[in-house]
């Protein structure tokens, strides 16, 4: 991508998308770090969850989402979904070409921990798509990292978070069942490899009794966006945070989560 070819303005919004409500945890982090940016969020709820879909299906779904965000004039598009980052990033980068900057949720955190967690044993939990792709392991090797990565697919967590977040007993039992797996024994840190998982970060911390570092990739992604916009002189001094929310199929849970996360009403369009 040639920076001079990209005719972008600082006033253009940041686009963030995911298959469901999970990416709102990333949007919240981005807005906290960049409160003067305008943010557009797209939840592809008609195809939720991406984690059990094929790579070709995810590529097709996300192409339509990205086209919508490009139509909205986004200067940066963040793939907030780990499954989509694993299955569709290269495809979408070619599709977008020089019309906007594209960032995935995986690269920023791996670049960070490759520097800060050398010689460590790191656990990773995520969807079947994310874990099955081995994208985290491949990218760590490309960074010449000596981190020992221990990966575990935790497919029940996403649906539990979407439908039973209020039922702490059920959530705690599922967390205990997964995190007790021998694959994750004696880890120094745990990467939350799905944007839904920060919603139960408290329960995960309690399981480890505060003895294991919990890594939320959304912080690294937000920092990466800030660095990119600073370098390209595209920081917006006059934005107002979450501006629009689009979904491909209406869900009441979206309005509730937006109200909880952002303490205001945002009209949901679909």
C-alpha positions as CSV (number, residue, x, y, z in Angstrom):
1,X,0.0,0.0,0.0
2,X,1.5,3.4,-1.0
3,X,0.6,6.0,1.5
4,X,0.7,8.9,-1.1
5,X,-2.0,7.1,-3.1
6,X,-4.5,7.2,-0.2
7,X,-6.4,10.5,-0.3
8,X,-7.9,10.4,3.2
9,X,-9.0,13.1,5.6
10,X,-8.7,13.2,9.4
11,X,-12.4,13.8,9.7
12,X,-13.2,10.4,8.2
13,X,-14.4,7.8,10.7
14,X,-12.8,4.6,12.0
15,X,-14.7,1.5,11.0
16,X,-14.8,-1.6,13.3
17,X,-16.6,-4.8,12.6
18,X,-17.3,-8.2,14.2
19,X,-19.8,-11.0,13.8
20,X,-21.7,-10.0,16.9
21,X,-21.6,-7.8,20.1
22,X,-18.0,-8.9,21.0
23,X,-16.3,-6.3,18.9
24,X,-18.0,-3.6,21.0
25,X,-15.4,-4.4,23.6
26,X,-12.8,-3.4,21.1
27,X,-14.7,-0.3,20.0
28,X,-14.9,0.8,23.6
29,X,-11.2,0.5,24.0
30,X,-10.5,2.4,20.8
31,X,-12.8,5.2,21.9
32,X,-11.2,5.4,25.3
33,X,-7.8,5.9,23.7
34,X,-9.0,8.1,20.8
35,X,-12.0,10.0,22.2
36,X,-12.0,12.5,19.4
37,X,-12.4,10.0,16.6
38,X,-15.8,9.2,15.0
39,X,-16.4,5.4,15.1
40,X,-18.7,3.3,13.0
41,X,-19.5,-0.2,14.2
42,X,-20.9,-3.1,12.1
43,X,-22.1,-6.3,13.7
44,X,-22.7,-9.0,11.1
45,X,-25.3,-10.6,13.3
46,X,-27.0,-12.4,10.4
47,X,-23.9,-14.6,10.1
48,X,-23.0,-14.9,13.8
49,X,-20.8,-16.6,14.9
50,X,-17.9,-16.6,12.4
51,X,-16.0,-19.1,14.6
52,X,-17.8,-22.1,13.2
53,X,-17.8,-20.9,9.5
54,X,-15.5,-21.9,6.7
55,X,-12.8,-19.5,5.5
56,X,-14.5,-18.9,2.2
57,X,-17.8,-18.1,3.8
58,X,-16.1,-15.6,6.2
59,X,-14.4,-14.0,3.3
60,X,-17.7,-13.5,1.5
61,X,-19.5,-12.2,4.5
62,X,-16.7,-9.7,5.5
63,X,-16.4,-8.4,1.9
64,X,-19.9,-7.1,2.1
65,X,-19.3,-5.6,5.6
66,X,-16.1,-3.9,4.4
67,X,-17.9,-2.5,1.4
68,X,-20.5,-0.9,3.7
69,X,-17.7,0.7,5.8
70,X,-15.9,2.0,2.7
71,X,-19.2,3.5,1.6
72,X,-19.3,5.2,5.0
73,X,-16.0,6.8,4.2
74,X,-13.9,5.0,6.8
75,X,-10.2,5.9,6.8
76,X,-9.2,2.9,8.9
77,X,-11.1,-0.5,9.2
78,X,-10.3,-2.7,12.1
79,X,-11.2,-6.4,11.9
80,X,-12.2,-6.8,15.5
81,X,-12.9,-10.5,15.1
82,X,-10.1,-13.0,15.6
83,X,-11.8,-15.6,13.3
84,X,-12.2,-13.0,10.5
85,X,-8.7,-11.8,11.0
86,X,-7.4,-15.4,10.6
87,X,-9.6,-16.3,7.6
88,X,-10.0,-13.1,5.7
89,X,-7.3,-10.5,6.4
90,X,-5.2,-11.1,3.3
91,X,-8.3,-11.4,1.1
92,X,-9.8,-8.1,2.4
93,X,-6.5,-6.3,2.2
94,X,-6.3,-7.1,-1.5
95,X,-10.0,-6.2,-1.9
96,X,-9.6,-2.8,-0.2
97,X,-6.4,-1.9,-1.9
98,X,-5.6,1.7,-1.2
99,X,-9.0,2.9,-0.3
100,X,-8.4,2.7,3.5
101,X,-6.0,1.3,6.0
102,X,-6.9,-2.3,7.2
103,X,-5.8,-3.6,10.6
104,X,-6.5,-7.0,12.1
105,X,-6.9,-7.8,15.8
106,X,-4.1,-10.3,15.8
107,X,-0.9,-8.7,14.5
108,X,-0.6,-5.8,17.0
109,X,-0.8,-8.0,20.1
110,X,1.7,-10.6,18.7
111,X,4.2,-7.8,17.8
112,X,3.8,-6.6,21.3
113,X,4.2,-9.9,23.2
114,X,7.1,-11.0,21.0
115,X,9.0,-8.1,22.6
116,X,7.7,-8.3,26.1
117,X,7.1,-12.0,26.8
118,X,10.3,-13.7,25.5
119,X,10.9,-17.2,26.8
120,X,7.4,-17.3,28.3
121,X,4.7,-20.0,28.1
122,X,1.6,-18.3,26.7
123,X,-1.9,-19.7,26.6
124,X,-4.4,-18.8,23.9
125,X,-8.2,-19.4,23.9
126,X,-10.4,-18.8,20.9
127,X,-13.0,-20.2,18.5
128,X,-12.5,-23.3,16.4
129,X,-11.7,-21.2,13.4
130,X,-9.0,-19.1,15.1
131,X,-7.3,-22.1,16.8
132,X,-7.7,-24.4,13.9
133,X,-6.0,-21.9,11.5
134,X,-2.9,-21.8,13.8
135,X,-2.5,-18.2,12.7
136,X,-1.1,-17.1,16.1
137,X,1.6,-19.8,16.0
138,X,2.5,-19.0,12.4
139,X,2.8,-15.3,13.0
140,X,4.9,-15.8,16.1
141,X,7.3,-18.0,14.2
142,X,7.5,-15.3,11.5
143,X,8.5,-12.9,14.2
144,X,11.3,-15.3,15.3
145,X,9.7,-15.5,18.7
146,X,10.7,-18.1,21.2
147,X,7.4,-17.9,23.0
148,X,5.8,-21.3,23.7
149,X,2.2,-21.0,22.6
150,X,-0.4,-23.4,24.1
151,X,-3.7,-23.1,22.2
152,X,-7.2,-24.3,23.1
153,X,-10.5,-24.0,21.3
154,X,-13.3,-22.8,23.6
155,X,-16.4,-22.8,21.3
156,X,-19.0,-22.8,24.0
157,X,-17.9,-19.4,25.5
158,X,-19.2,-17.2,22.7
159,X,-22.7,-18.5,22.8
160,X,-22.7,-18.5,26.6
161,X,-21.6,-14.8,26.6
162,X,-24.2,-13.9,24.1
163,X,-27.1,-15.6,25.9
164,X,-26.1,-16.3,29.5
165,X,-23.8,-13.5,30.6
166,X,-26.1,-12.7,33.5
167,X,-25.9,-16.3,34.8
168,X,-22.5,-16.2,36.6
169,X,-22.8,-19.7,37.8
170,X,-23.0,-21.1,34.3
171,X,-20.3,-18.9,33.0
172,X,-18.0,-19.8,35.9
173,X,-18.6,-23.5,35.3
174,X,-17.7,-23.2,31.6
175,X,-14.6,-21.1,32.4
176,X,-13.5,-23.7,34.9
177,X,-14.0,-26.6,32.5
178,X,-11.9,-25.0,29.7
179,X,-9.2,-23.4,31.8
180,X,-8.6,-26.5,33.8
181,X,-7.5,-28.3,30.6
182,X,-3.9,-29.7,30.7
183,X,-3.0,-27.7,27.6
184,X,-3.2,-24.5,29.6
185,X,-1.3,-25.8,32.6
186,X,1.6,-23.6,34.0
187,X,1.1,-20.8,31.6
188,X,2.6,-17.4,32.4
189,X,-0.2,-15.4,30.5
190,X,-3.4,-16.1,28.6
191,X,-4.4,-14.3,25.4
192,X,-8.1,-13.7,25.1
193,X,-8.3,-14.7,21.4
194,X,-11.9,-13.7,20.8
195,X,-13.5,-10.3,21.2
196,X,-16.3,-11.7,23.4
197,X,-14.0,-12.9,26.1
198,X,-13.2,-9.6,27.7
199,X,-16.8,-9.6,28.8
200,X,-15.9,-12.4,31.2
201,X,-12.3,-11.2,32.0
202,X,-13.3,-10.9,35.7
203,X,-14.3,-14.5,35.9
204,X,-11.1,-15.6,34.1
205,X,-9.0,-13.5,36.5
206,X,-10.8,-15.1,39.5
207,X,-10.1,-18.6,38.2
208,X,-6.4,-17.9,38.1
209,X,-6.6,-16.1,41.4
210,X,-4.7,-13.2,39.9
211,X,-1.6,-15.3,39.4
212,X,-1.7,-15.4,35.6
213,X,-1.5,-12.3,33.3
214,X,-4.6,-11.9,31.1
215,X,-3.9,-10.3,27.7
216,X,-6.7,-8.4,26.0
217,X,-5.6,-7.8,22.3
218,X,-8.0,-4.8,22.0
219,X,-5.5,-2.6,23.8
220,X,-2.7,-3.3,21.4
221,X,-5.0,-2.8,18.4
222,X,-6.2,0.6,19.7
223,X,-2.6,1.7,20.3
224,X,-1.7,0.5,16.8
225,X,-4.5,2.6,15.3
226,X,-3.4,5.7,17.3
227,X,0.2,5.2,16.1
228,X,-0.9,4.8,12.5
229,X,-3.1,7.9,12.5
230,X,-0.4,9.9,14.2
231,X,2.2,8.9,11.6
232,X,-0.2,9.7,8.7
233,X,-1.4,13.0,10.2
234,X,-4.9,11.6,10.3
235,X,-5.9,12.2,13.9
236,X,-9.3,13.8,14.2
237,X,-9.5,16.6,16.8
238,X,-13.3,17.1,16.5
239,X,-14.9,13.6,16.6
240,X,-17.4,12.4,19.2
241,X,-16.9,8.6,19.7
242,X,-19.4,6.0,18.6
243,X,-21.3,7.6,15.8
244,X,-23.3,4.8,14.0
245,X,-24.0,1.2,14.6
246,X,-25.1,-1.1,11.8
247,X,-26.2,-4.7,12.0
248,X,-27.1,-7.2,9.3
249,X,-29.9,-8.6,11.5
250,X,-31.5,-6.8,14.4
251,X,-30.8,-8.1,18.0
252,X,-32.1,-6.6,21.2
253,X,-28.9,-7.5,22.9
254,X,-27.0,-4.9,20.8
255,X,-29.0,-2.0,22.2
256,X,-28.5,-3.3,25.8
257,X,-24.7,-3.7,25.4
258,X,-24.3,-0.3,23.7
259,X,-26.2,1.3,26.6
260,X,-24.1,-0.6,29.1
261,X,-20.7,0.1,27.5
262,X,-21.2,3.7,26.2
263,X,-23.8,5.0,28.6
264,X,-25.9,6.5,25.8
265,X,-28.5,5.5,23.3
266,X,-27.3,4.9,19.7
267,X,-29.7,4.2,16.9
268,X,-29.1,0.8,15.4
269,X,-29.5,0.6,11.6
270,X,-29.9,-2.6,9.5
